[in-house]
């Protein structure tokens, strides 16, 4: 028994040496996930949290839980206080199906559980629902809205920095993006802010219906009119910029109530099973190397977080945004 133990330790040490990373010593399986993490306790907590997020977030976004996947999604978790928090999820779309799930996450256990994991699980929910790639801003922006308030507050501060230094992205350009741009961080910050702007005016399910409508019709201005009563994408950009300048206040109840009802195309889309993903056939290594997917949290780690008492983003009005161009500070 002692010889077997020594042999096991040697093999684990060799695997760590060859792999250049920490040993993932424990596994835990749930209905939809297989988790490898440094300890059994961490694997269990991550697996149970992944199942809970998958259930709860699907209800919030889609109105009901997802069916069980035919094969579980492997989650490889590197957990250590000094690791920058981030994640990468890949999957494959083919003939209206989505499969080949893989997820890699890293960071402190706290940040994995309150930000990285819900962000990545939301990607899988969209993939299972839409079954086709989403515009990058809509995918990453929505996934960021489920992160911890401190992480969301950091995104807002980065947004102000980008808008006032001419790194913003004009909405017509942003809506047309199908790949991550070279300057990826403005896409994350701006996508999050716009997703929040729309969700606050109609909720998560209307947001999903709007994105589904825009994908199907390739007419985002028309989808805005049908779901939010707005004439076109440039008008949306102007309203959003004004909202940011004012400090992103909650919309008046009357404005939310004035939004078109969830009937017709919106109702049809919200009830239909479809999905979203990074790429139609995303190599795992390529997805893991995307700068925004793995390094965005680490790049912001030194920026202090500010949240208000009820956990919402606490942001004062920002007069500096008035200097941003009306083209969303086109690069």
C-alpha angles and dihedrals in degrees: 000000000000091000090051091050092050090047091051092050091049092051091049091049091049092050090051092048094050094041095047092223143081121294115256098216105173138053133198128183129205131172093279107015141055110200128200113190137152095264136025090241093054092046091051094047092048093046094048091046091049091054092047093049091046090054100040099040093048088056091049095048102031107020096247143040123276121251116251114279117246089236128022123250113244113228118198109195127191107193123189134129093238096052119104109241118249146117146205127208125187134185139156131245117206130160093340094313130108123207144132096082118189128164132187120189134174142176139077113332091247094054093043092054099042102037120002097048098047090045093053094041089055089057089057092048091054091046091052092048106040098028091204136072118281127214106277095241093053094047100043094035094055093043090053092055090070095055126103114289091246091059091047091050089054090053090053093052090049089050092056090049092052095045093050094046097050095254096117121116122235110241097237088055093044094049090052096051116114097167134045112270122233089252095053104165095072088054091056095046096043094042091052092049094048092046089052091048092054096040092052088055099049113000132250097293093054088050090054091047091049093050091047091050092049091049093050097045100030083219107116094171090054091047090052090054094048096047106026106019092243122138102223148332096275090054089050089053092053094048091047093050090051089050091052092049090053092054097262097282121190110267119253113266090239091059092052091047090051093062115112114271120259095256136115113012092005093054092045093052096044091056097047122094111234137127156209139231149167096260137351088247106009116187107223093230092051094050092047090053096054105119095220095046098054109019106037095093093044092051089055097041095105095051111099116239123231122194132164128240097273095047098257123130107279108211129157120218109282113217091182091072088069086075091060115102120257086242088073088267096299113219 
